């Protein structure tokens, strides 16, 4: 399956990451910038065919006019199942249904230094363009793995001796009082359903985010990932 990605951020991230087959690059010859010149240079270095086309042709190719004068035709990204865990900072996120939210989750976690995102298995292929743009390219740059079920993740983490830490208020410690270990996987659930029972039962430590006033509702998932991710970055820095 071939897909069209447009805009310099999306095109650059696809070319730089080498996570999918790339077929063609399309550029409006009247549109020039440092980012477009760099993207053309990347495509040339990888022997990707480059076509200079009229803006009207780009409009038709992308089905909109907000492409910024550049588009890329590429295949689907291959997201493998969970591998041998040899990194230090993983995140498991459950309950994300909206591609814009998934893009924000990727953006926040990648910026905070997360090495890989682990997700329940789902076909996001029809939403990749949205996710890539919403993540500012982080979706393409980040290692992402899918699991068939939560028990597979629990078993893999146990074998790798990586503790599972859950964002869950019951029997929890304030995140700002907790010192993250050298290696860990943080689990964050959706604002509506939270985390699966299997994950919660395997939790090494539950954490909560303190609020500035009485408020009984959970943060949305991208916001929770941002708060947790940058507290982890603060500690590691």
C-alpha positions as CSV (number, residue, x, y, z in Angstrom):
1,X,0.0,0.0,0.0
2,X,1.4,3.4,-1.0
3,X,0.6,6.6,0.9
4,X,1.2,10.3,0.4
5,X,2.9,12.3,3.1
6,X,3.2,16.1,2.7
7,X,4.9,19.0,4.3
8,X,8.6,19.3,5.1
9,X,8.4,18.0,8.6
10,X,6.7,14.8,7.6
11,X,8.8,14.3,4.4
12,X,12.1,14.9,6.3
13,X,11.2,12.5,9.1
14,X,10.3,9.7,6.7
15,X,13.5,10.2,4.7
16,X,15.7,10.4,7.8
17,X,14.2,7.4,9.6
18,X,14.3,4.7,6.9
19,X,11.4,2.8,8.5
20,X,9.4,2.3,5.2
21,X,9.9,1.9,1.5
22,X,10.1,5.3,-0.2
23,X,9.0,5.6,-3.9
24,X,8.9,9.3,-5.1
25,X,9.4,12.9,-3.9
26,X,7.2,15.6,-5.4
27,X,8.3,19.3,-5.2
28,X,6.7,22.5,-6.4
29,X,9.7,24.2,-8.3
30,X,8.4,27.6,-7.3
31,X,8.6,26.7,-3.6
32,X,12.0,27.0,-2.1
33,X,13.3,27.0,1.5
34,X,16.2,25.5,3.5
35,X,14.0,22.6,4.6
36,X,12.9,21.8,1.1
37,X,16.4,22.0,-0.2
38,X,17.6,19.7,2.6
39,X,14.7,17.2,1.8
40,X,15.7,17.2,-1.9
41,X,19.3,16.5,-0.8
42,X,18.2,13.6,1.4
43,X,16.1,12.1,-1.5
44,X,19.0,12.4,-3.9
45,X,21.4,10.7,-1.4
46,X,19.0,7.8,-1.2
47,X,18.4,7.6,-5.0
48,X,14.7,8.5,-4.6
49,X,13.2,9.8,-7.8
50,X,12.3,13.5,-7.6
51,X,9.6,15.1,-9.7
52,X,9.1,18.8,-10.0
53,X,5.4,19.4,-10.6
54,X,3.0,22.3,-10.7
55,X,1.2,23.2,-7.5
56,X,-2.1,22.1,-8.9
57,X,-0.7,18.6,-9.4
58,X,0.4,18.6,-5.7
59,X,-3.1,19.7,-4.7
60,X,-4.6,16.8,-6.6
61,X,-2.0,14.3,-5.3
62,X,-2.5,15.4,-1.6
63,X,-6.2,16.1,-1.9
64,X,-5.7,19.5,-0.2
65,X,-3.8,22.7,-0.6
66,X,-1.9,22.7,2.7
67,X,1.1,20.6,1.6
68,X,3.7,23.4,1.6
69,X,4.9,22.5,-1.9
70,X,6.3,19.1,-1.1
71,X,5.0,15.5,-0.9
72,X,6.4,12.0,-0.6
73,X,5.0,8.7,-1.8
74,X,6.0,5.8,0.6
75,X,4.8,2.5,1.8
76,X,3.4,1.5,5.2
77,X,5.6,1.5,8.2
78,X,6.4,-1.9,9.7
79,X,5.7,-1.9,13.4
80,X,7.0,-5.2,14.8
81,X,5.8,-7.0,17.9
82,X,7.7,-6.4,21.1
83,X,11.4,-7.4,20.8
84,X,14.1,-8.3,23.4
85,X,14.0,-5.3,25.7
86,X,17.6,-4.0,26.0
87,X,16.9,-0.2,26.5
88,X,16.3,1.8,29.7
89,X,13.1,3.9,29.2
90,X,10.0,2.4,27.7
91,X,6.4,3.6,27.7
92,X,3.2,1.5,27.4
93,X,0.2,3.5,26.5
94,X,-3.3,2.0,26.4
95,X,-6.7,3.5,25.6
96,X,-5.7,5.9,22.8
97,X,-8.4,5.9,20.1
98,X,-7.8,9.2,18.3
99,X,-4.9,9.6,15.8
100,X,-4.3,13.2,16.9
101,X,-3.9,12.1,20.5
102,X,-1.5,9.3,19.5
103,X,0.5,11.9,17.6
104,X,0.7,14.1,20.7
105,X,1.7,11.1,22.8
106,X,4.5,10.2,20.4
107,X,5.6,13.9,20.4
108,X,5.7,14.2,24.1
109,X,7.4,10.9,24.9
110,X,10.0,11.2,22.1
111,X,10.9,14.7,23.2
112,X,11.3,13.5,26.8
113,X,13.8,10.8,25.8
114,X,11.6,7.7,25.7
115,X,13.4,4.9,23.8
116,X,10.3,3.0,22.6
117,X,6.5,3.2,22.7
118,X,4.6,0.0,23.2
119,X,0.9,-0.1,22.2
120,X,-1.9,-2.6,22.0
121,X,-2.1,-4.2,18.6
122,X,-4.2,-2.1,16.2
123,X,-4.1,-1.1,12.5
124,X,-3.3,2.6,12.3
125,X,-2.4,2.5,8.6
126,X,-5.3,4.7,7.5
127,X,-4.3,7.4,10.0
128,X,-0.5,7.5,9.6
129,X,-0.5,10.9,7.8
130,X,-2.5,12.5,10.7
131,X,-0.3,10.8,13.4
132,X,2.9,11.9,11.6
133,X,1.8,15.5,11.4
134,X,0.4,15.6,14.9
135,X,3.6,14.2,16.3
136,X,5.8,16.7,14.3
137,X,7.6,13.7,12.9
138,X,8.2,11.9,16.2
139,X,5.9,9.0,15.2
140,X,8.4,8.2,12.4
141,X,11.5,8.6,14.5
142,X,10.4,6.6,17.5
143,X,10.6,2.9,17.9
144,X,7.0,1.6,18.2
145,X,6.0,-2.0,19.1
146,X,2.6,-3.7,19.3
147,X,1.6,-6.4,21.7
148,X,-1.2,-9.0,21.1
149,X,-2.1,-8.9,24.8
150,X,-1.0,-7.4,28.1
151,X,0.3,-10.7,29.5
152,X,2.9,-10.8,26.7
153,X,4.2,-7.4,27.8
154,X,4.3,-8.5,31.5
155,X,6.2,-11.6,30.6
156,X,8.7,-9.8,28.4
157,X,9.4,-7.1,31.1
158,X,9.8,-9.8,33.7
159,X,12.4,-11.7,31.6
160,X,14.3,-8.5,31.0
161,X,14.1,-7.6,34.7
162,X,12.5,-4.2,33.8
163,X,10.0,-3.0,36.5
164,X,6.6,-1.9,35.4
165,X,5.5,1.5,36.8
166,X,1.9,2.5,36.5
167,X,0.2,5.9,36.4
168,X,-2.6,4.9,38.7
169,X,-3.8,6.6,41.9
170,X,-4.5,3.5,44.2
171,X,-1.7,2.9,46.6
172,X,0.3,5.4,44.7
173,X,3.3,7.6,45.4
174,X,3.6,11.3,44.4
175,X,5.5,11.3,41.1
176,X,7.7,14.1,42.4
177,X,8.8,12.1,45.4
178,X,9.6,9.0,43.4
179,X,13.1,8.3,42.0
180,X,12.8,6.4,38.7
181,X,15.2,3.4,38.5
182,X,17.8,3.1,35.8
183,X,15.6,0.8,33.7
184,X,11.8,0.8,33.7
185,X,8.6,0.8,31.7
186,X,6.0,3.5,32.5
187,X,2.3,2.5,31.8
188,X,-0.3,5.2,31.1
189,X,-3.9,4.5,30.5
190,X,-6.6,6.4,28.7
191,X,-8.6,9.0,30.6
192,X,-11.8,7.0,30.3
193,X,-10.8,3.3,30.8
194,X,-7.5,3.6,32.6
195,X,-5.1,0.6,32.6
196,X,-6.0,-3.1,32.2
197,X,-6.2,-5.3,35.3
198,X,-3.3,-7.5,34.0
199,X,-1.0,-4.5,33.8
200,X,-2.1,-3.1,37.2
201,X,-1.5,-6.4,39.0
202,X,2.1,-6.5,37.6
203,X,2.8,-3.0,38.7
204,X,6.1,-2.5,40.7
205,X,5.0,0.9,41.8
206,X,1.9,3.1,41.2
207,X,2.4,6.9,40.8
208,X,0.0,9.8,40.8
209,X,0.3,13.4,39.5
210,X,-0.5,15.9,42.2
211,X,-3.0,18.7,41.2
212,X,-3.0,22.3,42.3
213,X,-6.6,22.2,43.5
214,X,-9.3,19.6,44.3
215,X,-10.1,17.9,40.9
216,X,-11.2,14.3,40.6
217,X,-10.8,13.9,36.9
218,X,-7.9,12.3,35.1
219,X,-5.7,14.3,32.7
220,X,-6.0,13.4,29.1
221,X,-3.4,10.9,27.9
222,X,-1.1,13.2,26.0
223,X,-1.0,15.6,28.9
224,X,-0.2,12.8,31.4
225,X,2.5,11.5,29.1
226,X,4.0,15.0,29.0
227,X,4.0,15.5,32.7
228,X,5.5,12.1,33.4
229,X,7.9,12.1,30.6
230,X,9.5,15.5,31.5
231,X,9.7,14.6,35.2
232,X,11.7,11.5,34.0
233,X,13.9,13.8,31.9
234,X,14.4,16.2,34.8
235,X,15.6,13.3,37.0
236,X,17.9,11.9,34.4
237,X,19.3,15.3,33.6
